[in-house]
């Protein structure tokens, strides 16, 4: 995953996921048994347009949750994003994913925002970019057999 953001108001990262078809990669975002292989420790998902998700990291007492705003299997996925530990500081943000077939896999594009221009929000934004890259690499490793 690479940060290709062109504005401080949004995050845009992209990466090639070899060994995954667009449908397979999409499933890793909406099926709890696949999600826990690379991202949250626990996942509850209602995989449909308007459905709710909740991802939990019990060790930190963190919960990420939201609702699906776009649900087009193998093509596009959108969801709201809200952490319990932010206590509403940054409000809900929106994440939009696109899945594009490439030779040998899928190109994933992630857009996430909006972020305001305050120093605190921009610090949080930078941490989220690092998170997208870190967890994106973990997910990519599942397709190439290099997962840790």
For each residue, the residues with C-beta under 8 A, 3 or more apart:
1: 13 14 15 108 110 132 133 136 137 140
2: 13 14 15 133
3: 11 12 13 129 132 133
4: 12 13 14
5: 8 10 11 12 13 129
6: 12
7: 10
8: 5 115 117 122 125
9: 113 114 115 116 117
10: 5 7 111 112 113 114 115
11: 3 5 110 111 112 113 115 125 128 129 132
12: 3 4 5 6 109 110 111 112
13: 1 2 3 4 5 109 110 129 132 133 136
14: 1 2 4 107 108 109 110
15: 1 2 107 108 136 137 140
16: 102 105 106 107 108 140
17: 20 25 105 106 107 108 139 140 143
18: 104 105 140 143 144
19: 104 105 143 144 145
20: 17 24 25 28 105 106 143
21: 24 25 74 101 105 106
22: 25 26 74 75 99 100 101 106
23: 26 27 73 74
24: 20 21 27 28 106 143
25: 17 20 21 22 28 29 99 106 108 139 143
26: 22 23 29 30 73 74 75 77 99
27: 23 24 30 31 34
28: 20 24 25 31 34 35 37 38 139 142
29: 25 26 35 77 97
30: 26 27 35 45 47 53 77
31: 27 28 34 35 45 47
32: 35 36 42 43 44 45
33: 36 37
34: 27 28 31 37 38
35: 28 29 30 31 32 38 39 40 43 45 55
36: 32 33 39 40 41 42 43
37: 28 33 34 142 147
38: 28 34 35 135 138 139 141 142 147
39: 35 36 43 55 135 138 139
40: 35 36 43 55 56 57 64
41: 36 56 57 58 59
42: 32 36 55 56 57 58
43: 32 35 36 39 40 53 54 55 56
44: 32 53 54 56
45: 30 31 32 35 51 53 54
46: 51 52 53 68
47: 30 31 51 68 71
48: 51 68 71
49: 68 69 70 71
50: 67 68
51: 45 46 47 48 67 68 71
52: 46 65 66 67 68
53: 30 43 44 45 46 65 66 67 68 79
54: 43 44 45 63 64 65
55: 35 39 40 42 43 63 64 65
56: 40 41 42 43 44 62 63
57: 40 41 42 60 61 62 63
58: 41 42 61
59: 41
60: 57 85
61: 57 58 84 85
62: 56 57 83 84 85
63: 54 55 56 57 83 84
64: 40 54 55 81 82 83 84
65: 52 53 54 55 82 84
66: 52 53 79 80 81 82 92
67: 50 51 52 53 79 80
68: 46 47 48 49 50 51 52 53 71 77 78 79
69: 49 78 79 80 94
70: 49 76 77 78 79 96
71: 47 48 49 51 68 76 77 78
72: 75 76 77
73: 23 26
74: 21 22 23 26 99
75: 22 26 72 98 99
76: 70 71 72 96 97 98 99
77: 26 29 30 68 70 71 72 96 97 99
78: 68 69 70 71 94 95 96 97
79: 53 66 67 68 69 70 94 95
80: 66 67 69 92 93 94 95
81: 64 66 92 93 94 95 112
82: 64 65 66 86 91 92 93
83: 62 63 64 86
84: 61 62 63 64 65 87
85: 60 61 62
86: 82 83 89 90 124
87: 84
88: 91
89: 86 120 124
90: 86 93 115 116 121 124
91: 82 88
92: 66 80 81 82
93: 80 81 82 90 112 113 114 115
94: 69 78 79 80 81 112 113 114
95: 78 79 80 81 110 111 112
96: 70 76 77 78 110 111 112
97: 29 76 77 78 108 109 110 111
98: 75 76 108 109
99: 22 25 26 74 75 76 77 106 107 108
100: 22 106 107 108 109
101: 21 22 106 107
102: 16 105 106 107
103:
104: 18 19
105: 16 17 18 19 20 21 102 143
106: 16 17 20 21 22 24 25 99 100 101 102
107: 14 15 16 17 99 100 101 102
108: 1 14 15 16 17 25 97 98 99 100 136
109: 12 13 14 97 98 100
110: 1 11 12 13 14 95 96 97 132 136
111: 10 11 12 95 96 97
112: 10 11 12 81 93 94 95 96 128 132
113: 9 10 11 93 94
114: 9 10 93 94
115: 8 9 10 11 90 93 121 122 124 125
116: 9 90 121
117: 8 9 121 122
118: 121 122
119: 122 123
120: 89 123 124
121: 90 115 116 117 118 124 125
122: 8 115 117 118 119 125 126
123: 119 120 126 127
124: 86 89 90 115 120 121 127 128
125: 8 11 115 121 122 128 129
126: 122 123 129 130
127: 123 124 130 131
128: 11 112 124 125 131 132
129: 3 5 11 13 125 126 132 133
130: 126 127 133 134
131: 127 128 134 135
132: 1 3 11 13 110 112 128 129 135 136
133: 1 2 3 13 129 130 136 137
134: 130 131 137 138
135: 38 39 131 132 138 139
136: 1 13 15 108 110 132 133 139 140
137: 1 15 133 134 140 141
138: 38 39 134 135 141 142 147 148
139: 17 25 28 38 39 135 136 142 143
140: 1 15 16 17 18 136 137 143 144 146
141: 38 137 138 144 145 146 147 148
142: 28 37 38 138 139 145 147
143: 17 18 19 20 24 25 105 139 140
144: 18 19 140 141
145: 19 141 142
146: 140 141
147: 37 38 138 141 142
148: 138 141
